[in-house]
Amino acid sequence: MTSSRGHLLTEQNNPNSINLDQLSSLEIVELFNQEDAQTLTAINQARHDIAQAIDIASEALKQGGRLFYVGAGTSGRLGVLDAAECPPTFCTSPELVQAIIAGGERALVQSSEGLEDRAEDGESAIAQYGINAQDVVVGITAGGTTPYVHGALSAAQQQGAKTIFLACVSQQQVSISVDADIRLLVGAEVLAGSTRLKAGTATKMALNILSTGVMVKLGKVYGNRMVDVAVTNQKLRDRALRILQELTPLSQEEASILLEKSGNRVKTALLMQWEGLTREQAENQLLNHGQSLSLHLSSS
C-alpha cells in the first residue's frame, strides 16, 4: 500500500468549500446541507452491494455465525455504535453482532488513531475473538487503506470467514478481494480529509441498513414493527405495549398482563393472543419457523 494518500477521494480538496474559513455561520450550515445530500446518492449507487452484504450476513447468522465490524477511529466507533444497538432493538445476544476497534474500549472516548497502522493488531484481533468459517467480518475504513482493517480481513479470510469491505473510495483507488465490496462515494469533504463528516454519515447510514436488513431476514421484524424489542426500560416497555395494542384488540391493561405472561416477548405474546396458545406452545411454534411470525402465519 502506498505511503502517499493524497490521491484518495477522501483526502482531496472540495472546491465548494475553498473559502470555508470566510463563511458566516448560516453559510456554513447551508454548505454542509448541500454537501450532505451526496450521502443519499452514494447509498443509492451502492444499493446492490449493500443488499448482497445483507444476504451474506443473514445466511451466516441463520447457520449459527456471528457478524463482526472492524475499524479504527470514526469508522471503528460507528461499528461499535451499530453493534451496541442490536441487543435492545432486536433482542439479540451481545455475541451475535460485535465490534472490534483498534485500541479497544479506550479508543471510544480517546483518540488512538496511531494504532490503525498496525496490521498485525488486526490479525491478532481475529484470533482473539475466535472468528471462524461461520462468521462474517465487515471491514470499515473511509479511506480504504487502514492497515488494521486489512490485517483483520486477511486473517478472517484465512479462517474461512465471509468478508465485506466498506470504504468511501473507488475500487480503482483501493482494490481488495472480498465477498461484498461496498463503496460509498460521497466526494471530497467540506473540511479536507475529515472523514467523520460525509464519509462518516454515509457509513452510519449503510450500517443502519445492513444490520436492520439482516434482522428483518432473521425474522425479528413483523411488518415494520420491532417485535423482538428487548423490554429493558420504561420506554421499551411502552413500545412493546403499543405494538400489542396495535395488533390486537387488547386494552393497555390487558396487553400488560399478556406481556408479563409471555416473559416480555412481544412475538410470543402475539401468538398467544392470536392463536390461544400457552407461552411454551407459542415459543415452540416460533422455534419451528425460524423465529419468524410471518413464516408461521403463512404456513398456518
HUJOUR-V228738 format. One record per residue. N is the residue number from 1. RES is the residue in one letter. SS is DSSP state (H for helix, E for strand, - for the rest). BURIAL is # if it has 9 or more other C-alpha atoms within 8 Angstrom, else .. D_CENTER is the distance of its C-alpha to the mean C-alpha in Angstrom with 2 decimals. Layout:
# HUJOUR-V228738
n=N res=RES ss=SS burial=BURIAL d_center=D_CENTER
n=N res=RES ss=SS burial=BURIAL d_center=D_CENTER
This chain:
# HUJOUR-V228738
n=1 res=M ss=- burial=. d_center=27.28
n=2 res=T ss=- burial=. d_center=29.34
n=3 res=S ss=- burial=. d_center=29.94
n=4 res=S ss=- burial=. d_center=30.19
n=5 res=R ss=- burial=. d_center=27.06
n=6 res=G ss=- burial=. d_center=28.93
n=7 res=H ss=- burial=. d_center=28.55
n=8 res=L ss=- burial=# d_center=24.75
n=9 res=L ss=H burial=# d_center=23.54
n=10 res=T ss=H burial=# d_center=21.53
n=11 res=E ss=H burial=# d_center=24.82
n=12 res=Q ss=- burial=# d_center=27.19
n=13 res=N ss=- burial=# d_center=29.11
n=14 res=N ss=- burial=# d_center=28.38
n=15 res=P ss=H burial=. d_center=31.78
n=16 res=N ss=H burial=. d_center=30.79
n=17 res=S ss=H burial=# d_center=30.44
n=18 res=I ss=- burial=. d_center=33.36
n=19 res=N ss=- burial=. d_center=35.16
n=20 res=L ss=H burial=# d_center=32.25
n=21 res=D ss=H burial=. d_center=34.48
n=22 res=Q ss=H burial=. d_center=37.11
n=23 res=L ss=- burial=# d_center=35.15
n=24 res=S ss=- burial=. d_center=35.59
n=25 res=S ss=H burial=. d_center=32.78
n=26 res=L ss=H burial=. d_center=32.56
n=27 res=E ss=H burial=. d_center=32.59
n=28 res=I ss=H burial=# d_center=29.69
n=29 res=V ss=H burial=. d_center=27.62
n=30 res=E ss=H burial=. d_center=28.75
n=31 res=L ss=H burial=# d_center=27.93
n=32 res=F ss=H burial=# d_center=24.35
n=33 res=N ss=H burial=. d_center=24.01
n=34 res=Q ss=H burial=. d_center=25.49
n=35 res=E ss=H burial=# d_center=23.34
n=36 res=D ss=H burial=# d_center=20.02
n=37 res=A ss=H burial=. d_center=20.93
n=38 res=Q ss=H burial=# d_center=20.18
n=39 res=T ss=H burial=# d_center=16.41
n=40 res=L ss=H burial=# d_center=16.80
n=41 res=T ss=H burial=# d_center=19.01
n=42 res=A ss=H burial=# d_center=16.73
n=43 res=I ss=H burial=# d_center=13.92
n=44 res=N ss=H burial=. d_center=16.81
n=45 res=Q ss=H burial=. d_center=18.26
n=46 res=A ss=- burial=# d_center=15.20
n=47 res=R ss=H burial=. d_center=14.64
n=48 res=H ss=H burial=. d_center=16.28
n=49 res=D ss=H burial=# d_center=14.31
n=50 res=I ss=H burial=# d_center=10.90
n=51 res=A ss=H burial=# d_center=12.73
n=52 res=Q ss=H burial=# d_center=14.01
n=53 res=A ss=H burial=# d_center=10.75
n=54 res=I ss=H burial=# d_center=9.95
n=55 res=D ss=H burial=# d_center=13.51
n=56 res=I ss=H burial=# d_center=13.50
n=57 res=A ss=H burial=# d_center=10.71
n=58 res=S ss=H burial=# d_center=12.13
n=59 res=E ss=H burial=. d_center=15.59
n=60 res=A ss=H burial=# d_center=15.05
n=61 res=L ss=H burial=# d_center=13.78
n=62 res=K ss=H burial=. d_center=16.72
n=63 res=Q ss=- burial=. d_center=18.98
n=64 res=G ss=- burial=. d_center=18.06
n=65 res=G ss=- burial=# d_center=15.61
n=66 res=R ss=- burial=# d_center=12.63
n=67 res=L ss=E burial=# d_center=9.23
n=68 res=F ss=E burial=# d_center=9.37
n=69 res=Y ss=E burial=# d_center=7.93
n=70 res=V ss=E burial=# d_center=11.22
n=71 res=G ss=E burial=# d_center=12.47
n=72 res=A ss=- burial=# d_center=15.30
n=73 res=G ss=H burial=# d_center=16.17
n=74 res=T ss=H burial=# d_center=14.00
n=75 res=S ss=H burial=# d_center=11.43
n=76 res=G ss=H burial=# d_center=11.46
n=77 res=R ss=H burial=# d_center=11.42
n=78 res=L ss=H burial=# d_center=8.33
n=79 res=G ss=H burial=# d_center=6.59
n=80 res=V ss=H burial=# d_center=8.85
n=81 res=L ss=H burial=. d_center=8.20
n=82 res=D ss=H burial=# d_center=4.66
n=83 res=A ss=H burial=# d_center=6.32
n=84 res=A ss=H burial=# d_center=9.43
n=85 res=E ss=H burial=. d_center=8.79
n=86 res=C ss=H burial=# d_center=8.34
n=87 res=P ss=H burial=# d_center=12.05
n=88 res=P ss=H burial=# d_center=13.69
n=89 res=T ss=H burial=# d_center=11.99
n=90 res=F ss=H burial=# d_center=12.30
n=91 res=C ss=- burial=# d_center=14.86
n=92 res=T ss=- burial=. d_center=13.24
n=93 res=S ss=- burial=. d_center=14.91
n=94 res=P ss=- burial=# d_center=13.55
n=95 res=E ss=- burial=. d_center=14.08
n=96 res=L ss=- burial=# d_center=11.86
n=97 res=V ss=E burial=# d_center=8.49
n=98 res=Q ss=E burial=# d_center=9.74
n=99 res=A ss=E burial=# d_center=9.66
n=100 res=I ss=E burial=# d_center=12.80
n=101 res=I ss=E burial=# d_center=14.16
n=102 res=A ss=- burial=# d_center=17.59
n=103 res=G ss=- burial=# d_center=20.07
n=104 res=G ss=H burial=. d_center=18.38
n=105 res=E ss=H burial=. d_center=18.13
n=106 res=R ss=H burial=. d_center=20.88
n=107 res=A ss=H burial=# d_center=18.86
n=108 res=L ss=H burial=. d_center=16.75
n=109 res=V ss=- burial=. d_center=19.94
n=110 res=Q ss=- burial=. d_center=22.21
n=111 res=S ss=- burial=. d_center=22.10
n=112 res=S ss=- burial=# d_center=22.28
n=113 res=E ss=H burial=. d_center=21.52
n=114 res=G ss=H burial=. d_center=24.53
n=115 res=L ss=H burial=# d_center=22.79
n=116 res=E ss=H burial=# d_center=20.52
n=117 res=D ss=H burial=. d_center=23.72
n=118 res=R ss=- burial=# d_center=24.12
n=119 res=A ss=H burial=# d_center=22.97
n=120 res=E ss=H burial=. d_center=24.70
n=121 res=D ss=H burial=# d_center=22.48
n=122 res=G ss=H burial=# d_center=19.41
n=123 res=E ss=H burial=# d_center=21.55
n=124 res=S ss=H burial=# d_center=22.64
n=125 res=A ss=H burial=# d_center=19.20
n=126 res=I ss=H burial=# d_center=18.62
n=127 res=A ss=H burial=. d_center=21.95
n=128 res=Q ss=H burial=. d_center=21.40
n=129 res=Y ss=- burial=. d_center=18.42
n=130 res=G ss=- burial=. d_center=20.42
n=131 res=I ss=- burial=# d_center=18.00
n=132 res=N ss=- burial=# d_center=19.87
n=133 res=A ss=- burial=. d_center=20.19
n=134 res=Q ss=- burial=# d_center=18.24
n=135 res=D ss=- burial=# d_center=14.96
n=136 res=V ss=E burial=# d_center=12.28
n=137 res=V ss=E burial=# d_center=11.53
n=138 res=V ss=E burial=# d_center=9.29
n=139 res=G ss=E burial=# d_center=11.57
n=140 res=I ss=E burial=# d_center=10.67
n=141 res=T ss=- burial=# d_center=14.01
n=142 res=A ss=- burial=# d_center=15.11
n=143 res=G ss=- burial=# d_center=18.66
n=144 res=G ss=- burial=# d_center=17.99
n=145 res=T ss=- burial=. d_center=20.58
n=146 res=T ss=- burial=# d_center=19.25
n=147 res=P ss=H burial=# d_center=21.36
n=148 res=Y ss=H burial=# d_center=19.23
n=149 res=V ss=H burial=# d_center=16.33
n=150 res=H ss=H burial=# d_center=18.98
n=151 res=G ss=H burial=# d_center=20.70
n=152 res=A ss=H burial=# d_center=17.75
n=153 res=L ss=H burial=# d_center=17.06
n=154 res=S ss=H burial=# d_center=20.81
n=155 res=A ss=H burial=# d_center=21.21
n=156 res=A ss=H burial=# d_center=18.45
n=157 res=Q ss=H burial=# d_center=20.28
n=158 res=Q ss=H burial=. d_center=23.50
n=159 res=Q ss=- burial=# d_center=22.29
n=160 res=G ss=- burial=# d_center=21.49
n=161 res=A ss=- burial=# d_center=17.69
n=162 res=K ss=E burial=# d_center=15.78
n=163 res=T ss=E burial=# d_center=14.28
n=164 res=I ss=E burial=# d_center=11.98
n=165 res=F ss=E burial=# d_center=12.79
n=166 res=L ss=E burial=# d_center=11.20
n=167 res=A ss=E burial=# d_center=14.08
n=168 res=C ss=- burial=# d_center=16.11
n=169 res=V ss=- burial=# d_center=19.40
n=170 res=S ss=- burial=# d_center=21.12
n=171 res=Q ss=- burial=. d_center=21.74
n=172 res=Q ss=- burial=. d_center=25.35
n=173 res=Q ss=- burial=. d_center=24.66
n=174 res=V ss=- burial=# d_center=22.43
n=175 res=S ss=- burial=. d_center=22.59
n=176 res=I ss=- burial=. d_center=20.88
n=177 res=S ss=- burial=. d_center=21.08
n=178 res=V ss=- burial=# d_center=17.82
n=179 res=D ss=- burial=. d_center=16.86
n=180 res=A ss=E burial=# d_center=14.59
n=181 res=D ss=E burial=# d_center=15.06
n=182 res=I ss=E burial=# d_center=13.05
n=183 res=R ss=E burial=# d_center=15.24
n=184 res=L ss=- burial=# d_center=14.73
n=185 res=L ss=- burial=# d_center=18.37
n=186 res=V ss=- burial=# d_center=18.76
n=187 res=G ss=- burial=. d_center=22.08
n=188 res=A ss=- burial=# d_center=23.76
n=189 res=E ss=- burial=# d_center=22.76
n=190 res=V ss=- burial=# d_center=25.13
n=191 res=L ss=- burial=# d_center=25.70
n=192 res=A ss=- burial=# d_center=26.16
n=193 res=G ss=- burial=# d_center=23.64
n=194 res=S ss=- burial=# d_center=21.54
n=195 res=T ss=- burial=# d_center=18.07
n=196 res=R ss=- burial=. d_center=16.60
n=197 res=L ss=- burial=# d_center=17.88
n=198 res=K ss=H burial=# d_center=17.09
n=199 res=A ss=H burial=# d_center=15.03
n=200 res=G ss=H burial=# d_center=12.89
n=201 res=T ss=H burial=# d_center=12.75
n=202 res=A ss=H burial=# d_center=11.87
n=203 res=T ss=H burial=# d_center=9.07
n=204 res=K ss=H burial=# d_center=7.60
n=205 res=M ss=H burial=# d_center=8.48
n=206 res=A ss=H burial=# d_center=7.12
n=207 res=L ss=H burial=# d_center=3.40
n=208 res=N ss=H burial=# d_center=4.87
n=209 res=I ss=H burial=# d_center=6.78
n=210 res=L ss=H burial=# d_center=5.19
n=211 res=S ss=H burial=# d_center=4.03
n=212 res=T ss=H burial=. d_center=7.14
n=213 res=G ss=H burial=# d_center=9.05
n=214 res=V ss=H burial=# d_center=8.90
n=215 res=M ss=H burial=# d_center=10.10
n=216 res=V ss=H burial=# d_center=12.65
n=217 res=K ss=H burial=. d_center=13.90
n=218 res=L ss=- burial=# d_center=14.32
n=219 res=G ss=- burial=# d_center=16.58
n=220 res=K ss=- burial=# d_center=14.92
n=221 res=V ss=- burial=# d_center=15.78
n=222 res=Y ss=E burial=# d_center=19.39
n=223 res=G ss=- burial=. d_center=20.13
n=224 res=N ss=- burial=. d_center=17.68
n=225 res=R ss=E burial=. d_center=18.16
n=226 res=M ss=- burial=# d_center=16.08
n=227 res=V ss=- burial=# d_center=18.60
n=228 res=D ss=- burial=# d_center=16.90
n=229 res=V ss=- burial=# d_center=16.62
n=230 res=A ss=- burial=# d_center=17.77
n=231 res=V ss=- burial=# d_center=21.07
n=232 res=T ss=- burial=. d_center=21.17
n=233 res=N ss=- burial=. d_center=22.71
n=234 res=Q ss=H burial=. d_center=24.94
n=235 res=K ss=H burial=. d_center=22.39
n=236 res=L ss=H burial=# d_center=20.39
n=237 res=R ss=H burial=# d_center=23.77
n=238 res=D ss=H burial=. d_center=24.91
n=239 res=R ss=H burial=. d_center=21.94
n=240 res=A ss=H burial=# d_center=22.72
n=241 res=L ss=H burial=# d_center=26.37
n=242 res=R ss=H burial=# d_center=25.84
n=243 res=I ss=H burial=# d_center=23.98
n=244 res=L ss=H burial=# d_center=26.92
n=245 res=Q ss=H burial=# d_center=29.43
n=246 res=E ss=H burial=. d_center=27.97
n=247 res=L ss=H burial=. d_center=28.01
n=248 res=T ss=- burial=# d_center=31.28
n=249 res=P ss=- burial=. d_center=34.62
n=250 res=L ss=- burial=# d_center=34.30
n=251 res=S ss=- burial=. d_center=35.17
n=252 res=Q ss=H burial=# d_center=33.02
n=253 res=E ss=H burial=. d_center=35.32
n=254 res=E ss=H burial=. d_center=35.22
n=255 res=A ss=H burial=# d_center=31.43
n=256 res=S ss=H burial=# d_center=31.33
n=257 res=I ss=H burial=. d_center=33.76
n=258 res=L ss=H burial=# d_center=31.86
n=259 res=L ss=H burial=# d_center=28.56
n=260 res=E ss=H burial=. d_center=30.50
n=261 res=K ss=H burial=# d_center=32.05
n=262 res=S ss=- burial=# d_center=28.75
n=263 res=G ss=- burial=. d_center=27.49
n=264 res=N ss=- burial=# d_center=25.12
n=265 res=R ss=- burial=# d_center=23.23
n=266 res=V ss=H burial=# d_center=23.04
n=267 res=K ss=H burial=# d_center=22.92
n=268 res=T ss=H burial=# d_center=25.85
n=269 res=A ss=H burial=# d_center=27.68
n=270 res=L ss=H burial=# d_center=27.44
n=271 res=L ss=H burial=# d_center=28.93
n=272 res=M ss=H burial=# d_center=31.56
n=273 res=Q ss=H burial=# d_center=32.60
n=274 res=W ss=H burial=. d_center=32.47
n=275 res=E ss=H burial=. d_center=34.26
n=276 res=G ss=- burial=. d_center=36.23
n=277 res=L ss=- burial=# d_center=34.61
n=278 res=T ss=- burial=. d_center=34.60
n=279 res=R ss=H burial=# d_center=31.42
n=280 res=E ss=H burial=. d_center=32.00
n=281 res=Q ss=H burial=. d_center=32.70
n=282 res=A ss=H burial=# d_center=29.59
n=283 res=E ss=H burial=# d_center=27.38
n=284 res=N ss=H burial=. d_center=29.21
n=285 res=Q ss=H burial=# d_center=28.75
n=286 res=L ss=H burial=# d_center=24.97
n=287 res=L ss=H burial=. d_center=25.06
n=288 res=N ss=H burial=. d_center=27.21
n=289 res=H ss=- burial=# d_center=24.83
n=290 res=G ss=- burial=# d_center=21.52
n=291 res=Q ss=- burial=# d_center=20.70
n=292 res=S ss=- burial=# d_center=20.67
n=293 res=L ss=H burial=# d_center=23.00
n=294 res=S ss=H burial=. d_center=23.30
n=295 res=L ss=H burial=# d_center=24.43
n=296 res=H ss=H burial=# d_center=26.87
n=297 res=L ss=H burial=. d_center=28.33
n=298 res=S ss=H burial=. d_center=28.74
n=299 res=S ss=H burial=. d_center=30.67
n=300 res=S ss=- burial=. d_center=32.87
